[in-house]
Amino acid sequence: MGGNTMAGIKRTAADHWFSLYVRCRDKWTCQRCHTKYPEYIEGGDHTQLKGLHCGHANTRGKHGTRIEPDNACALCYGCHSRLDAHPEEKIAFFKNRLGEERYNELKRLSNKPFKGFFKNNKEHSAKYRKLFREINK
């Protein structure tokens, strides 16, 4: 978890638990094509879940919105790849999902400097681990 990198961005424990929280919140279902994936069971085999990602409206490199729940949703590999490859389609998808006002607010937040992400990683990790476990009962 702590030393992994994805797309050149270090994946932290907070990213891991946030991703699980978002996918569970979205009922293990791609929010674009509605493909359903098996639920995550701690200690179980998660091979099939590799196809369901936590997609971000504003990239994970934007620390101000990196672990903001409205900035993310469950997306299958195909939909995630499609949206990342077609920025206008991605913007339209998230504006439709969030509403234009919330989307624009998140865009503003994503562009603000935010230095506390890595410093507070343990707190973020604990918060989303707890939230995930509460809704994944």
C-alpha positions, 0 to 999 in steps of 0.5 A: 500500500504505502510504497505503491505508485499508480500513474506516477503518483504514490498510492498511500494507505489513505488512498487504499481506504478511500478507494474501498470506501468510494467503491462500497458507497457506490455499491460495487457498481460502475457509475457509468455503465452500471456493471456490478462487481462482487463485494469486498470481503476483508481477507478474501480474494479480490481478483475480480475487484481489480476491474473496478476503480475509484475514478476521480473528477480531478486527478489524484495529483490535486491533493485538495480534492484527492480524498473528497468523496464527491470528487470520486466514483466507482468506474470499471476499467473500461469506463475509467479509461474512456473518461480519462482519454476523453476530457470533455466526456469526463467533465460532462459525466461528472457535471451530470453526476454532481451538478455544475455548481458542485463540480465547479466548486471541486475544480476550484478546491482542486487548484488550491495549494494543499500541503497536509495530505501526506502529513495527515495520511494516518488520520485520513487512512483511519477516517476512511477505514472506519467509514468503509467498515461502517458501510460494508457490514 
